[in-house]
Structure formats: C-alpha cells, structure tokens
Amino acid sequence: MSTSVPGWGLSTLRPRLGLTTDAPPDAVLAAAAAALRQRRFSVEGAPGAAVLVGRRTQWSTLLTLGLPGPVVVRAQATSGTGGTSVYLTVARGQHELRAERLVRDVVDDLVARLQDGGATVALGTWASTPRST
C-alpha cells in the first residue's frame, strides 16, 4: 500500500490531520472504524456519535526494553456546507515504535475505503494540536 500522507516528525505534538470529503459523516466514521479495526485497534464510540477512539497497545515496544504503551487515535467527523470535515488526532503514543507507519496505514485505508465508495477526498497535512482538542 503506498502512503499518500507523509509522517509527522518528532517535533509534532499530538499530531492531527484534517481531510474533507463529500461522504456523509456516518459513512466516514464507519470507514474509519473499519480501517482502525483492520490494524487491530479496539474502537470505542456510541452509535450516531461524531467521535471514535481507537486504541492499540504496541507490544513490539518490549523489544526496545521499554514498557508497551498504547497508540490512541481519535477520529471526529462534522458535516458542513463544503462536505464532511474529518480530523484524525494521535492523542497518545505518537512516538511508540512503528506508530507513525501504523497510523499512516490507517489514513491510507480510510481514504481508499471512501474513494472505493465513490467519495472524493482531500487530505491536509499533520500539525501539532493542543491537549484541549
């Protein structure tokens, strides 16, 4: 699978990526949940909620003599006049072993699922976000 979005780099705190699509928010969140589950994230979110949280413990961190930490990805979708805005925030674990590649694969899978459903997708770039988002 080719990567459509670059990594976020070490200086990015709480990496956040925005994308817009003409797919409805419920379809976007369903695709995000499927992309996260495909990569063994447990996904939490109430039916009809605009936010999903995916969590995966990186057991491979044990190979570096560190304690395994979770990678937590938050997906939020809101509908507006220009379509649906989606924000993926790596709320925790952005520096865990292989976390960047894992999350980039989730983004690629999400985009592919939306495009396979006939939606158009415009990707933004990673940026740092404050803790309050």
C-alpha positions in Angstrom: 0.0 0.0 0.0 1.5 3.4 -1.0 1.5 6.2 1.5 -0.4 9.3 0.5 0.4 11.4 3.5 3.9 12.0 4.9 4.8 11.3 8.5 4.5 13.9 11.3 8.1 14.1 12.6 9.4 14.2 16.1 8.6 17.8 16.8 4.9 17.4 16.2 3.0 17.2 19.5 -0.4 15.4 19.3 -0.3 15.0 15.5 -3.6 16.0 13.9 -4.5 15.5 10.2 -7.6 17.0 8.6 -9.3 15.8 5.5 -12.5 16.8 3.7 -14.9 14.5 1.7 -18.3 14.6 0.2 -19.2 11.3 2.0 -21.7 11.7 4.9 -20.2 11.7 8.5 -21.7 8.3 9.4 -20.1 6.7 6.3 -16.7 8.4 7.2 -16.8 7.1 10.8 -17.8 3.6 9.6 -14.8 3.6 7.2 -12.5 5.0 10.0 -13.7 2.3 12.4 -13.1 -0.4 9.8 -9.6 0.9 9.0 -8.7 1.0 12.7 -10.0 -2.5 13.3 -8.1 -3.8 10.3 -5.0 -2.8 12.2 -6.1 -4.3 15.5 -7.2 -1.2 17.2 -10.1 -1.5 19.6 -12.7 1.1 18.7 -15.0 2.9 21.1 -17.8 5.2 20.1 -21.5 5.4 20.6 -23.8 4.7 17.6 -24.5 8.1 16.0 -21.7 9.8 17.8 -19.4 12.1 15.8 -16.2 10.8 17.5 -14.5 7.5 17.6 -11.5 6.5 19.7 -9.2 3.7 18.6 -6.6 2.2 21.0 -3.9 -0.3 20.3 -1.1 -1.4 22.6 2.3 -1.6 20.9 3.7 -4.8 22.3 6.7 -4.5 19.9 8.0 -1.8 22.3 9.1 -4.6 24.6 11.8 -5.3 22.0 13.4 -2.0 22.9 13.3 -2.8 26.6 10.6 -0.3 27.2 7.1 -0.8 28.6 4.4 -1.1 25.9 2.3 2.0 25.5 -1.0 2.4 23.7 -1.4 4.3 20.5 -4.7 6.3 20.7 -6.3 7.7 17.6 -9.3 10.0 17.8 -11.5 10.4 14.7 -14.0 13.3 14.6 -16.4 14.0 11.7 -18.5 17.1 11.3 -20.8 18.0 8.4 -20.7 21.4 6.9 -21.6 23.3 3.7 -18.4 22.1 2.0 -19.0 18.4 2.8 -17.7 16.5 5.8 -14.6 17.6 7.7 -12.7 14.8 9.4 -9.9 15.2 12.0 -7.6 12.3 13.0 -5.7 13.1 16.1 -3.0 10.9 17.6 -3.9 11.6 21.2 -1.3 9.3 22.7 1.7 7.1 21.7 2.9 9.1 18.6 6.5 8.1 19.4 5.9 4.4 20.1 7.8 2.0 17.9 6.2 1.9 14.4 3.3 4.1 15.5 3.8 6.6 12.7 3.7 3.9 10.0 0.7 2.3 11.6 -1.4 5.5 11.7 -0.3 6.4 8.2 -1.6 3.0 7.1 -4.9 3.7 8.8 -5.2 7.0 6.9 -4.4 5.3 3.6 -7.0 2.7 4.3 -9.6 5.3 5.3 -9.0 7.3 2.1 -9.2 4.1 0.0 -12.4 3.0 1.6 -14.0 6.4 1.0 -12.8 6.5 -2.6 -14.0 3.0 -3.3 -17.4 4.1 -2.1 -17.3 6.9 -4.8 -16.4 9.8 -2.5 -13.8 12.4 -3.2 -11.2 13.1 -0.5 -8.8 16.0 0.0 -6.0 15.4 2.5 -4.4 18.0 4.7 -1.0 17.7 6.5 -0.1 16.8 10.0 0.0 19.6 12.6 0.5 19.9 16.3 -2.6 20.3 18.4 -3.1 21.5 22.0 -4.4 19.0 24.5 -7.9 20.5 24.5 -8.8 19.2 21.0 
